[in-house]
Amino acid sequence: MASNVNLTVKLGNLIFKNPVLTASGTFGYGVEYKKYMDLDKLGGFIVKGLSIVEKQGNKPPRIVETPSGMLNAIGLQNVGVDRFINEKLPKLKDVNSHIIANIYGTSVDEFVGIVEKLENEGLVSAYEVNVSCPNVAQGGALFGKNPDNVFELTSAVKNITDKPVIVKLTPNVDDISIIALAAQDAKADAVSLINTITGMVIDTKTKKPVLANKTGGLSGPAIYPVGVRMVYEVYEKVKIPIIGVGGIYNSGVALQYIMVGASLIEVGTANFIKPDITVEIIEGIRRYLDEENINSIGDIVGIAHI
Amino acid sequence: MELKIVENREIAKNTFSLKIENPALFDIKPGQFFMVRINGFNYPLLRRPFSVANFTGNYIEIIYRVVGEGTKILTDKKVGEFIDLLGPLGNGFDEIAENKKIMLVGGGIGAAPLIYLSSVLKNRHKTPYEAFFGFNSKDEIYVDFGSIATMDGSSGFDGNVVDMIEDRLNEDTFIFACGPTIMMKRLAYVCYDKGCGMKVSLESRMACGIGVCLGCVVESQNGFKKVCEDGPVFDFREIVWQAM
């Protein structure tokens, strides 16, 4: 019997057919996953972070596995915004799902430059601003660690687009809700959290860090309780929608994020292990709502708060 | 794709043969690999890349060495159990230079894909070739053809396989190689000296195997290349060996 539950989510002027997105950096440009799944089943997908010019990324080794997780320092290798528009987007013409461009820069001008290039691309539904990158004007301190920088960057991007702007927050801060509030004050349409948690692994044979970059970002199931806690905290403080991300590998964890306040969720590292895992998660959420006699996914957003 | 295990047994010291039923859905080129899921979520989390050591009408054979906790868990899989494979992936050893003197050179577990290559050369290309394999010691040998070198001298040539073959290489030689990075690096330098051609299969840490995580890159003459998608087989001249 067909299910009657309503999985649709509204964000800004966009309607998502379900709350499941894929996280930037784990889904290529979408094109790569076409042979493993039907992209149309997704609420949307967030492409690999785009910079104003092509980026080579860090030297290898770039990844190392950890218990129920992995540490990566890819260094945002990407084809750059121009090649994305000319080579990748045409291959996504027939996709009936929201394509969200994750954008990355080292100055406010670079972010603005990327958005200006993408603005007329109708296939791009929204932007996700990666603030976990060094701000050259501030001596390389991450944008995302300073509420003033996040406010300035978000405002600059909001000023030049009518598409929804999502600000992706780093968990590597004292109080993530202060950063989320800065994004809200700058009229961000949503915040997504969490990005990866900074970590390090040592090779005891070489007595040196495994990763060429020394540190890397921890992702995977190991980090989900941190993400759930941070979404919980941010939901108490902000009014804009929250997108939950970090360690989601099944519908149960996705539902935890939703119950602490996420309107949408992103699946990341799990895409590497099972390329069609998102389809299972969507079905799992639908089944849960059916079994619990809940009509709409919106009914359980934030339900864990008393 | 969940496929049934038909054999999983130790064939040499810490070295296992895993045979999986052939679902008759695809062909496999020598040098291609599968991403094998050891367990469900969450430990170990990532799939492991394994090249194909044999492919017959009945089964796909993977030969693996127990190097860590993931491969240790894999040894516990029983005949009749199902295992989740993604693949076949990567480019494989193709463009067989039939007018050259072909040599297969493998080290340790890197000999595995060359076993399958040898059977394709013999049965499909009807091309003559010589094979040379290096192991640490006699008890690690799992091939039943070719010339053997052992580091401890317990079988065949006493020393490493590159030393064994160095004097035989010239402009008319074309090598297909797979082995530890340090050995491939040494072999690459020898190939430059001797003017021979070589296709080399590289190993790398991988998370996805399908070209999206960008974790497995190596430095090439044209920037970073993905071992999973641009390789795992490369012309040795493409690789910046100093960086390896």
Interface residues (C-beta under 8 A of the other chain):
Chain A: G25 T26 F27 G28 E32 Y33 Y36 K48 Q56 G57 K59 P60 P61 R62 I63 V64 E65 P67 S68 G69 M70 N72 I74 Q77 G220 P221 A222 Y249 N250 T269 A270 N271 F272 I273 K274 P275
Chain B: R37 F41 N42 Y43 P44 L45 L46 R47 L86 S204 R205 M206 A207 C208 I210 G211 V212 C213 L214 G215 C216 V217 V218 E219 G223 F224 A243
